[in-house]
Amino acid sequence: MIIGMFIFPDMTQLDFAGPYEVFSKLPGVEIKVVSPSAGPVVANGGLQFLVDTALQDAPAFDVLFLPGGPGIGAIIEDRMLLGSIREQGLHARYVTSVCTGALVLGAAGLLKGYRATTHWLSLDLLAFFGAEPVADRVVIDRNRITGGGVTAGIDFALSMAAEIDGPETARMIQLLIEYNPSPPFASGHPSVADVRLVEQVRKAREPLQQKRIEQAKRVAAWYCG
């Protein structure tokens, strides 16, 4: 099985690194790290990643994976790149994402008619692409498997591990990576965080979210109209 993990400049590195850690422990799996072009990719925050191959030179994937992050803005405006992502997705056994990577899948027309999730700030935007937004940490709808924001990537990847190699393998990986979260604060989601904190975060992210709304409206017709 080949898992194609697409990365891009200004992505959120933990969207990628969490799932990679889980996928790398699956037996019989080959991971290909791909990008719009060959060469190092600098994630949001400055961490650099090496690419195995450019997307246009990549083999067909059994699993297509997209992380999210601020850099999705450039991705969803690139119609040629979206076409390449769409082509991989149409032939993949699983089409997957974490965080706002779901917006890229949506812009490529790969979530139309599917239930899906993404980061809570962008959840409503999925509807522009014909998807049904679901406020769950992981959403599985047929062969579309999406995870919520950032840290949900590990939950997503363990769910994928169970799909690919069974629950026992997924449990073993979870134990190996000591994934036993016990957060110090009850503020990891709007459903549990203080209302004032939620509004503070919303206000701080408002310019970016407004830009994403405008982009979603603009590109939704390309493959989803």
N, C-alpha and C positions, 0 to 999 in steps of 0.2 A: 504494500500500500504506500502510495506517495502522498504526503501531506505538503501542499504548497502554501507557505506562509508569506503573504504579501506584506512588504514593509515600505515605508515612504518617509521623506523628510518631515520633521516636526510631528511624528506620531508620538503617542503615549507609550513609552517603552515597556511599562508593566503590562499593558494590553497584550503585548507580544511575549514578553519574558515568562510570565506565569504559565500560559498555555504551552510554550516551548519546553519548559521544565517537565511538564506532565507528558507531553507527546514523546519527548526524547527517551522516556522509560518504557514505551510501548514496544513489545516484541514484533519483529518483522516489519517495522515501519521505516521508511526513508523520508527525511524532512528536506525540502528544498526551500531555501530562503530567497525570495524573488522580489524584484523592485522594478520600477519603470525603466531603469538603466543599471548597468553594472557599476560597481564602485561602492565606497562606504556610504552609509546612510546615517545622518545625524538626527537623533530623536529629539523631541521636546525636552529641554533640560541639558542637552549636550552630549549624551551618551552615544557612541558610534557603534554601528553594526556593519558587518561584512555581508555582502550579497553573494549567493551561489551563482545566480544567473539572472539576466534580464528577463522580464515576463514574456517578451515576444519569442525568446529562445527556449522557454521552459517546456518540459514534457507535459502531457495531460495529467491532471491531478485527480486522485481519488477523493481528496479532501481539499477544498478551497477555503482558506482562512484569511479574514481581514481584521486587523486591529483598528483602533480609532485614534483620535487626537486632533489637535488644531490643524494639522496638515491635510485633513480630508477636504478642506475647502478647495485646494488646488486639484485634488483628484476628481471630485465630482463635477468640475468644470471642464475636464479633459475628455471629450467625447470619444476620441480614438482609444484612450486607455480604458475607459469604461467598456468599450466594445471588446477589448481583449479579456477583461475580467468577466464579462458576460459570457464570452465563448467558453472560458474555462468552467464557469458555473453551470452552463447548460449541459455539460458532459460529466460533471463530477458526481460522485456517489453522495457526498455531503457538501452542502454550501453553508459556511459558518462565519461567525463574526463575534467580536467582543466590543463593547462600548459603541462609539459612533462609527465603527466599521460597518454597522448595519445600514447606515445612511449611504455608504458606498454601494453595498449590495442593492439597496433600494433604487439608487440612481441608475444602476445597471439593469434594472428591471427584473432582478432575481428574487424579490420578495412579494411581488404582486400576488394577492390571494393567499398569503401566508400570515400566520400569527408570528410576531417577533418582538424582541425587546432591544433596548439600548440604554445608554446613560439617561438617568431620570430627567435631566434638563432638556434632552432632545427627543424624548419618547413620543411626543405628539407629532413630530415631524415625519414619522414613519407612515402616517396616513396619506401624506402627499404622494407616496410611491405605491399606493394600493395595498399596503400591509395593514394588519390589525395590531395596533400597539397593545402590549401586555406588560403590566408592571410586575414582572417576576424576575428573579435573578438569572434563571436560565429558562428558555422557551424552546421546546422541541415540537416542530410541526412538520411531519413527514421527514424529508431529508434536509430541512432548514433548521439549523440549531444556532441560536443566538444567545449571547450573554449580556448582562447589564454592564454597568460602568466599572472599568479598571480592575478592581480586585475580584470582581465576579468572573474574571478570566480563569481563575483556578477552578471554581465550581463548574464553569462551562467545560473546561478541558477534562475534568474527572468524569463528567457526564458523557463526553465524547469517548473517553477511554472505555467506559462501560458499553457504549454502542459498538465500538470496534472490536474489543477483546473480552467483553463480559464484565459483570460487576465485581467478580473476585479480583481480577487484575486491577480494576479501578481502586478497590479498597486497599490493595497492597501498595499501590503508588501513593495513595493518600497517607498511609502510615509511613512510608519511606521519607516523604517530604515533610512529615509532621504537620500536616494541615489540620489544625485544631483551633480555629480562631476563637479568641476571647477578647474582643476589642476593649480598650480602656475607657471608651466613652460611647454612650448610646446616641451617636450622631451620624451614623453611616448612611442614612437614607431619610428622605423627607417624612416618611411614615413614623420615624422614631425621634428625629432631631427636633430641637426647640424651634418653634415657628419663626422667631426673630432671626435665628441663625440661617434658616432656609431662605428667608427673604433677603438677608445680607448677601448670601451666595448668588441668588438670582440676580440681584442688582449689579453685583460685580461682573457677572457674566453676560449681562444684557446686550452689550454691543456685539459680542460674538454670536449670541443666540439669534439676534435680529438678522445678522448677515446670513446665518444658516437657514433661517426661514425664507429669506429672499432667494437664496440659491436653490433650496428645495423646490420652491414654486417654479423657478425658471427651468430647471432640468427635468422635472417630473414628467413632462410631456415627451421626452426623448424616447424612452422605452416603456413608459407606463401609461401613456395617454390613451 
